[in-house]
Amino acid sequence: MNWRRALRDWRVWALVFTVQSPGVRAIVRYAPDPALVLAFVFIAAFVFYGACLHGPLRPWLHRAGSRLGVVIAVLVAVAALNVAVYPRVDALKAEGRGSDEDDALVTTAQRLVTGQRPVYVPTYLGNTPSVGLAWAALVSPLAITGTYALLTPLALAVFVWTVRRAGAGETGTALALVLPVASIGFWELSVTGADLFGIGVLFAALTALAWGWRAPTAGTSSAALVLAFAAASARVAFAWVVASIALFMWRTRRAGIAIVAGAAVATVAAEAWFWWPDIDRTPLYLISKLAGQLGAAGITLAVAAAVGSTAWAAVRIDDSVERWWSGLWILLVLPLAAVSIGALGALGWQIANWQAAGYVEVAVPALVASVAIHAARHTPETP
């Protein structure tokens, strides 16, 4: 293994902190010796990522990614594990334990499909739902059929397909499958029903579609409209991400910019118009929640991180999908990390209660996709 090259590769370090940081809370909360386990996890992650990109695992990744049966088997295993564990975790709600993130999305989707007021019903913990209507509508088939446990496994399958279709080849396909699941945070969020990885895949898929949009077609326009509305509504702040993708399109003169930008603007306008009078009972409550947690200084820092990361990403954009996905990662990871750390400070730095540690999971698919494309194009595809 080329240790020197691994140490100098920013992608290895980015993977370590982006992919592993969502699991920090679970380790501190449940591990018998948190400091020792944290050190082991991060060191092992560095060795693993270095071996995948610059070491002996590259031939194995090529062989695994070239066999459709292996890819399907791993996806089925992830789905089976989630289907087995999620109901047990979900049953803890009867005791007032566990996360209510899945409850918010499932309830909103079910009420939306049945024609009831979808966003005014609190979760079992009394929290206001934080998901928007378009994202809930996209997930509603899983919510109304009792198969919500498949949300993250299906998102992983869509992600692998998206990366493969973008030209990642065998090695990149294997990386897209292996890197996200090699994380404690991924599994904690998956079995508790959190939608953060799914939202990240939504952004990555929309970015790939926008990158490849050379000429307007009915199919591409329809898909972009659905993805853009769902992404912009996933959380109240995420319309900014969709607007940033539209900025990428403008910078590189892609078709369909009006559809993507229009979806972002329409989502913001609709949410402000319909929900502002009842801000405390709708997803807009996240604005006041974050303001209370972060304070004026924290909000200023988060906004500055969002603006600065968007500008940095836009400057780096070129015609390669690798740059589009790495740009998406930049504009996601910096503000999400700022908000997450600010929330930890509001808790008095009690990491065991740091629910916001999972926020960075949204940025994982973008980084992994960029790394997968880079590895496929800069390393030999054969042993």
VOGU-426940 format. One record per residue (C-alpha): residue number from 1; residue in three letters; x, y, z. Coordinates in steps of 0.25 Angstrom, whole numbers. Layout:
REM VOGU-426940
ATOM   n res    xx    yy    zz
ATOM NUM ala     X     Y     Z
...
This chain:
REM VOGU-426940
ATOM   n res    xx    yy    zz
ATOM   1 met     0     0     0
ATOM   2 asn     5    14    -4
ATOM   3 trp     4    21    10
ATOM   4 arg    10    33     5
ATOM   5 arg     0    35    -6
ATOM   6 ala   -11    32     4
ATOM   7 leu    -7    42    14
ATOM   8 arg    -6    53     3
ATOM   9 asp   -20    50    -3
ATOM  10 trp   -30    59     2
ATOM  11 arg   -41    49    -2
ATOM  12 val   -36    39     8
ATOM  13 trp   -37    49    20
ATOM  14 ala   -50    54    15
ATOM  15 leu   -56    40    15
ATOM  16 val   -51    38    29
ATOM  17 phe   -58    50    35
ATOM  18 thr   -70    51    26
ATOM  19 val   -74    36    26
ATOM  20 gln   -70    33    40
ATOM  21 ser   -74    46    48
ATOM  22 pro   -89    43    48
ATOM  23 gly   -86    30    56
ATOM  24 val   -79    38    67
ATOM  25 arg   -91    40    76
ATOM  26 ala   -94    25    76
ATOM  27 ile   -80    21    79
ATOM  28 val   -80    31    91
ATOM  29 arg   -94    27    96
ATOM  30 tyr   -92    11    95
ATOM  31 ala   -77     7    94
ATOM  32 pro   -71     3   108
ATOM  33 asp   -58    11   105
ATOM  34 pro   -63    22    95
ATOM  35 ala   -49    29    94
ATOM  36 leu   -42    16    90
ATOM  37 val   -53    12    81
ATOM  38 leu   -54    25    74
ATOM  39 ala   -39    25    72
ATOM  40 phe   -39    11    66
ATOM  41 val   -51    14    57
ATOM  42 phe   -45    26    51
ATOM  43 ile   -31    19    49
ATOM  44 ala   -37     7    43
ATOM  45 ala   -45    16    34
ATOM  46 phe   -33    23    29
ATOM  47 val   -26     9    26
ATOM  48 phe   -38     4    19
ATOM  49 tyr   -40    16    11
ATOM  50 gly   -26    17     7
ATOM  51 ala   -26     2     3
ATOM  52 cys   -38     4    -5
ATOM  53 leu   -32    16   -13
ATOM  54 his   -17    14   -12
ATOM  55 gly   -15    -1    -7
ATOM  56 pro   -17   -15    -9
ATOM  57 leu   -33   -15    -9
ATOM  58 arg   -33    -8   -23
ATOM  59 pro   -33   -22   -30
ATOM  60 trp   -43   -28   -21
ATOM  61 leu   -52   -16   -23
ATOM  62 his   -51   -17   -38
ATOM  63 arg   -55   -32   -37
ATOM  64 ala   -67   -29   -28
ATOM  65 gly   -72   -18   -36
ATOM  66 ser   -72   -26   -49
ATOM  67 arg   -81   -37   -43
ATOM  68 leu   -95   -33   -43
ATOM  69 gly   -99   -44   -34
ATOM  70 val   -89   -39   -23
ATOM  71 val   -95   -25   -24
ATOM  72 ile  -109   -30   -23
ATOM  73 ala  -105   -39   -11
ATOM  74 val  -100   -28    -3
ATOM  75 leu  -112   -19    -6
ATOM  76 val  -121   -31    -2
ATOM  77 ala  -113   -33    11
ATOM  78 val  -114   -18    15
ATOM  79 ala  -129   -19    12
ATOM  80 ala  -131   -32    20
ATOM  81 leu  -123   -26    32
ATOM  82 asn  -132   -13    32
ATOM  83 val  -145   -21    31
ATOM  84 ala  -141   -30    42
ATOM  85 val  -136   -19    52
ATOM  86 tyr  -144    -7    48
ATOM  87 pro  -157   -12    54
ATOM  88 arg  -150   -15    67
ATOM  89 val  -145    -1    68
ATOM  90 asp  -158     5    64
ATOM  91 ala  -165    -3    75
ATOM  92 leu  -157     4    86
ATOM  93 lys  -167    16    83
ATOM  94 ala  -177     9    92
ATOM  95 glu  -167    12   103
ATOM  96 gly  -165    26    99
ATOM  97 arg  -151    23    94
ATOM  98 gly  -144    24    81
ATOM  99 ser  -144    34    69
ATOM 100 asp  -156    41    64
ATOM 101 glu  -150    44    50
ATOM 102 asp  -157    33    43
ATOM 103 asp  -170    36    50
ATOM 104 ala  -170    50    45
ATOM 105 leu  -168    45    30
ATOM 106 val  -177    33    31
ATOM 107 thr  -189    41    37
ATOM 108 thr  -187    52    28
ATOM 109 ala  -187    43    16
ATOM 110 gln  -199    35    21
ATOM 111 arg  -208    47    24
ATOM 112 leu  -204    53    10
ATOM 113 val  -208    41     3
ATOM 114 thr  -221    40    11
ATOM 115 gly  -225    55     8
ATOM 116 gln  -223    59    23
ATOM 117 arg  -215    72    27
ATOM 118 pro  -201    66    27
ATOM 119 val  -192    75    34
ATOM 120 tyr  -200    80    46
ATOM 121 val  -199    66    54
ATOM 122 pro  -187    65    64
ATOM 123 thr  -179    52    65
ATOM 124 tyr  -181    43    77
ATOM 125 leu  -170    51    85
ATOM 126 gly  -178    64    82
ATOM 127 asn  -169    70    72
ATOM 128 thr  -174    77    59
ATOM 129 pro  -171    69    46
ATOM 130 ser  -159    75    39
ATOM 131 val  -161    68    25
ATOM 132 gly  -168    75    13
ATOM 133 leu  -179    70     5
ATOM 134 ala  -172    67    -8
ATOM 135 trp  -162    58    -1
ATOM 136 ala  -173    52     7
ATOM 137 ala  -181    49    -6
ATOM 138 leu  -168    42   -12
ATOM 139 val  -167    33     0
ATOM 140 ser  -182    31     2
ATOM 141 pro  -182    17    -5
ATOM 142 leu  -173    12     6
ATOM 143 ala  -181    18    17
ATOM 144 ile  -195    13    13
ATOM 145 thr  -190    -1    10
ATOM 146 gly  -183    -3    23
ATOM 147 thr  -169    -5    16
ATOM 148 tyr  -163     8    21
ATOM 149 ala  -151    -1    26
ATOM 150 leu  -147    -1    11
ATOM 151 leu  -144    14    10
ATOM 152 thr  -129    14    12
ATOM 153 pro  -127     0     5
ATOM 154 leu  -134     5    -7
ATOM 155 ala  -127    19    -7
ATOM 156 leu  -114    11    -6
ATOM 157 ala  -118     3   -19
ATOM 158 val  -122    16   -26
ATOM 159 phe  -109    22   -22
ATOM 160 val  -101    10   -27
ATOM 161 trp  -109    10   -40
ATOM 162 thr  -107    26   -42
ATOM 163 val   -92    25   -40
ATOM 164 arg   -90    13   -49
ATOM 165 arg   -99    20   -60
ATOM 166 ala   -90    33   -59
ATOM 167 gly   -78    24   -63
ATOM 168 ala   -72    19   -50
ATOM 169 gly   -69     5   -56
ATOM 170 glu   -66    -7   -48
ATOM 171 thr   -57    -1   -37
ATOM 172 gly   -66    11   -35
ATOM 173 thr   -78     3   -34
ATOM 174 ala   -72    -5   -23
ATOM 175 leu   -67     7   -16
ATOM 176 ala   -82    13   -17
ATOM 177 leu   -87     1   -10
ATOM 178 val   -76    -2     0
ATOM 179 leu   -72    12     5
ATOM 180 pro   -86    17    11
ATOM 181 val   -89     4    18
ATOM 182 ala   -75     4    25
ATOM 183 ser   -80    13    35
ATOM 184 ile   -86    12    49
ATOM 185 gly   -94    25    46
ATOM 186 phe  -100    19    34
ATOM 187 trp  -106     7    41
ATOM 188 glu  -111    15    53
ATOM 189 leu  -118    24    44
ATOM 190 ser  -123    13    35
ATOM 191 val  -129     4    46
ATOM 192 thr  -136    16    53
ATOM 193 gly  -143    20    40
ATOM 194 ala  -135    34    38
ATOM 195 asp  -136    39    24
ATOM 196 leu  -123    47    23
ATOM 197 phe  -116    37    14
ATOM 198 gly  -128    36     5
ATOM 199 ile  -128    51     4
ATOM 200 gly  -113    51     1
ATOM 201 val  -116    41   -10
ATOM 202 leu  -127    50   -15
ATOM 203 phe  -117    62   -17
ATOM 204 ala  -107    53   -23
ATOM 205 ala  -117    48   -33
ATOM 206 leu  -122    62   -37
ATOM 207 thr  -108    66   -39
ATOM 208 ala  -105    55   -48
ATOM 209 leu  -117    58   -56
ATOM 210 ala  -114    73   -57
ATOM 211 trp  -100    69   -61
ATOM 212 gly  -104    61   -73
ATOM 213 trp  -116    70   -77
ATOM 214 arg  -110    74   -91
ATOM 215 ala  -124    76   -98
ATOM 216 pro  -138    77   -93
ATOM 217 thr  -146    65   -94
ATOM 218 ala  -160    61   -87
ATOM 219 gly  -155    50   -79
ATOM 220 thr  -143    57   -74
ATOM 221 ser  -151    70   -71
ATOM 222 ser  -161    61   -63
ATOM 223 ala  -151    54   -55
ATOM 224 ala  -144    67   -52
ATOM 225 leu  -157    74   -47
ATOM 226 val  -160    62   -38
ATOM 227 leu  -146    61   -32
ATOM 228 ala  -144    76   -31
ATOM 229 phe  -157    78   -23
ATOM 230 ala  -155    66   -14
ATOM 231 ala  -140    71   -11
ATOM 232 ala  -144    85    -9
ATOM 233 ser  -155    81     1
ATOM 234 ala  -148    71     9
ATOM 235 arg  -144    81    19
ATOM 236 val  -147    96    19
ATOM 237 ala  -133   100    17
ATOM 238 phe  -130    90     6
ATOM 239 ala  -136    99    -5
ATOM 240 trp  -123   106    -5
ATOM 241 val  -116    93    -9
ATOM 242 val  -126    92   -21
ATOM 243 ala  -123   106   -25
ATOM 244 ser  -108   103   -24
ATOM 245 ile  -110    92   -34
ATOM 246 ala  -117   102   -43
ATOM 247 leu  -105   111   -42
ATOM 248 phe   -96    99   -46
ATOM 249 met  -105    98   -58
ATOM 250 trp  -104   113   -61
ATOM 251 arg   -89   112   -60
ATOM 252 thr   -88   101   -70
ATOM 253 arg   -99   105   -79
ATOM 254 arg  -108    92   -77
ATOM 255 ala  -122    91   -82
ATOM 256 gly  -134    91   -72
ATOM 257 ile  -128   102   -62
ATOM 258 ala  -142   108   -62
ATOM 259 ile  -148    96   -57
ATOM 260 val  -138    93   -46
ATOM 261 ala  -137   108   -41
ATOM 262 gly  -152   109   -42
ATOM 263 ala  -155    97   -33
ATOM 264 ala  -146   103   -23
ATOM 265 val  -153   117   -23
ATOM 266 ala  -167   111   -24
ATOM 267 thr  -164   102   -12
ATOM 268 val  -159   114    -4
ATOM 269 ala  -171   123    -8
ATOM 270 ala  -181   112    -5
ATOM 271 glu  -176   109     9
ATOM 272 ala  -175   123    13
ATOM 273 trp  -189   126     7
ATOM 274 phe  -196   114    14
ATOM 275 trp  -188   111    26
ATOM 276 trp  -183   125    32
ATOM 277 pro  -196   128    39
ATOM 278 asp  -194   115    47
ATOM 279 ile  -179   114    47
ATOM 280 asp  -179   107    60
ATOM 281 arg  -187    95    55
ATOM 282 thr  -181    93    41
ATOM 283 pro  -167    90    36
ATOM 284 leu  -163   104    37
ATOM 285 tyr  -161   102    52
ATOM 286 leu  -147    98    49
ATOM 287 ile  -144   113    46
ATOM 288 ser  -147   117    61
ATOM 289 lys  -141   104    66
ATOM 290 leu  -128   106    60
ATOM 291 ala  -128   121    64
ATOM 292 gly  -130   117    78
ATOM 293 gln  -119   106    78
ATOM 294 leu  -109   114    70
ATOM 295 gly  -112   128    74
ATOM 296 ala  -109   140    65
ATOM 297 ala   -94   137    64
ATOM 298 gly   -96   122    61
ATOM 299 ile  -107   126    50
ATOM 300 thr   -97   136    44
ATOM 301 leu   -86   126    43
ATOM 302 ala   -96   115    37
ATOM 303 val  -101   125    27
ATOM 304 ala   -86   129    24
ATOM 305 ala   -82   115    22
ATOM 306 ala   -94   112    13
ATOM 307 val   -91   125     4
ATOM 308 gly   -76   122     4
ATOM 309 ser   -77   107     1
ATOM 310 thr   -86   110   -11
ATOM 311 ala   -77   121   -16
ATOM 312 trp   -65   111   -15
ATOM 313 ala   -73   100   -21
ATOM 314 ala   -78   108   -33
ATOM 315 val   -64   113   -36
ATOM 316 arg   -58    99   -37
ATOM 317 ile   -69    94   -46
ATOM 318 asp   -65    89   -60
ATOM 319 asp   -71    79   -69
ATOM 320 ser   -68    66   -61
ATOM 321 val   -78    59   -52
ATOM 322 glu   -67    57   -42
ATOM 323 arg   -66    72   -40
ATOM 324 trp   -81    74   -40
ATOM 325 trp   -82    63   -29
ATOM 326 ser   -70    69   -21
ATOM 327 gly   -76    82   -22
ATOM 328 leu   -89    77   -16
ATOM 329 trp   -81    71    -5
ATOM 330 ile   -74    84    -2
ATOM 331 leu   -87    92    -2
ATOM 332 leu   -94    82     7
ATOM 333 val   -83    78    17
ATOM 334 leu   -78    91    22
ATOM 335 pro   -91    97    26
ATOM 336 leu   -97    84    31
ATOM 337 ala   -84    83    40
ATOM 338 ala   -86    97    45
ATOM 339 val  -100    94    49
ATOM 340 ser   -97    81    55
ATOM 341 ile   -85    86    64
ATOM 342 gly   -94    98    68
ATOM 343 ala  -105    89    72
ATOM 344 leu   -94    81    80
ATOM 345 gly   -90    94    87
ATOM 346 ala  -104    97    91
ATOM 347 leu  -105    83    98
ATOM 348 gly   -93    87   106
ATOM 349 trp   -84    78    98
ATOM 350 gln   -91    65   102
ATOM 351 ile   -87    56    91
ATOM 352 ala   -96    45    96
ATOM 353 asn  -108    54    93
ATOM 354 trp  -103    59    80
ATOM 355 gln  -114    56    70
ATOM 356 ala  -109    66    60
ATOM 357 ala   -97    58    58
ATOM 358 gly  -105    51    47
ATOM 359 tyr  -107    63    39
ATOM 360 val   -94    61    31
ATOM 361 glu   -99    48    26
ATOM 362 val  -107    56    16
ATOM 363 ala   -93    60     9
ATOM 364 val   -88    45     9
ATOM 365 pro   -94    41    -5
ATOM 366 ala   -88    53   -12
ATOM 367 leu   -74    51    -6
ATOM 368 val   -75    36    -9
ATOM 369 ala   -80    38   -23
ATOM 370 ser   -68    48   -26
ATOM 371 val   -58    38   -20
ATOM 372 ala   -64    26   -28
ATOM 373 ile   -63    34   -41
ATOM 374 his   -49    39   -38
ATOM 375 ala   -44    25   -35
ATOM 376 ala   -50    19   -47
ATOM 377 arg   -44    29   -56
ATOM 378 his   -30    30   -49
ATOM 379 thr   -27    15   -46
ATOM 380 pro   -26     3   -54
ATOM 381 glu   -39    -5   -56
ATOM 382 thr   -32   -18   -56
ATOM 383 pro   -22   -24   -46
